[in-house]
Amino acid sequence: MQAVILLAGYGSRLKRDDIPHKCLLPFGKETLLSRHLSILESLGMERTVLVVGHNKEAVKSYTQNLDLKMPVEFVDNDRYETTGNTLSLVMALRNREGEFLVMDGDVLYPRAVLEEYVRQSQPSSFAVTPVDIDDTEATKVLLRDDQTIASFVTKRDLTREEKSKFHMAGEAIGFFMLTQAVARNLVVLYDREEARFIQALWEIIFNEITPHNEIRPYLIPGGGCIEIDTQEDYEEALRLYPFQSENH
């Protein structure tokens, strides 16, 4: 399996001019990025692909100076300021074979959560955690009766029809696994209708992938995952996790 980490974005809401990229936020003796990479290496990933954009040379230099045995490749998304993360995802998957673990680079999680997900789930699947059905901001995962994913709803409330027609699995928390077939279907769809998807988040294009591909949720009951968008998110993460004692 190969890993993909989406890192192109600017992260303007964080307002941290003291670091070149928010993936370099410190956590204990590591950064968010070095922590991702060390865990992925321990999981035996064939390689990890980093999609970079904002301050890409600083991210590349930092990564190249880490003591990693796992191969790391870089994909440059120089259009990151005017596009959504669907483009980054497609650029990483294009012309690659195999199965993929895809991660949003700004998500912090307990180490055991990612390890359990990779070892216990099967592609294609999305890791989800419990969430209030009326949480407007959450990326809500809706299921058909057969427990496959029907759609993703984010930044809005569910309609009455959606609540009656579908079950809710929880919130997609920023990492998912894809078979080679689903990855290929996603790239083909994007290339066919680039104008529709170039500025979209990945949830949008997956809403057109799920009707034709079997994708399941993988519930992580304990949660504990944080998307770090702001300084307040970062401070909350530091309060929640005893990084100094975590086994790396």
Secondary structure as GFF3:
##gff-version 3
##sequence-region A 1 248
A	DSSP	beta_strand	2	7	.	.	.	ID=ss1
A	DSSP	three_ten_helix	12	14	.	.	.	ID=ss2
A	DSSP	three_ten_helix	22	24	.	.	.	ID=ss3
A	DSSP	beta_strand	26	27	.	.	.	ID=ss4
A	DSSP	beta_strand	30	31	.	.	.	ID=ss5
A	DSSP	alpha_helix	32	42	.	.	.	ID=ss6
A	DSSP	beta_strand	48	52	.	.	.	ID=ss7
A	DSSP	alpha_helix	56	64	.	.	.	ID=ss8
A	DSSP	beta_strand	72	76	.	.	.	ID=ss9
A	DSSP	three_ten_helix	80	82	.	.	.	ID=ss10
A	DSSP	alpha_helix	85	93	.	.	.	ID=ss11
A	DSSP	beta_strand	100	104	.	.	.	ID=ss12
A	DSSP	beta_strand	107	108	.	.	.	ID=ss13
A	DSSP	alpha_helix	111	120	.	.	.	ID=ss14
A	DSSP	beta_strand	125	129	.	.	.	ID=ss15
A	DSSP	beta_strand	140	143	.	.	.	ID=ss16
A	DSSP	beta_strand	149	153	.	.	.	ID=ss17
A	DSSP	alpha_helix	160	165	.	.	.	ID=ss18
A	DSSP	beta_strand	167	178	.	.	.	ID=ss19
A	DSSP	alpha_helix	180	192	.	.	.	ID=ss20
A	DSSP	alpha_helix	194	197	.	.	.	ID=ss21
A	DSSP	alpha_helix	202	209	.	.	.	ID=ss22
A	DSSP	three_ten_helix	210	212	.	.	.	ID=ss23
A	DSSP	beta_strand	216	219	.	.	.	ID=ss24
A	DSSP	beta_strand	226	227	.	.	.	ID=ss25
A	DSSP	alpha_helix	231	240	.	.	.	ID=ss26
A	DSSP	three_ten_helix	243	245	.	.	.	ID=ss27
###
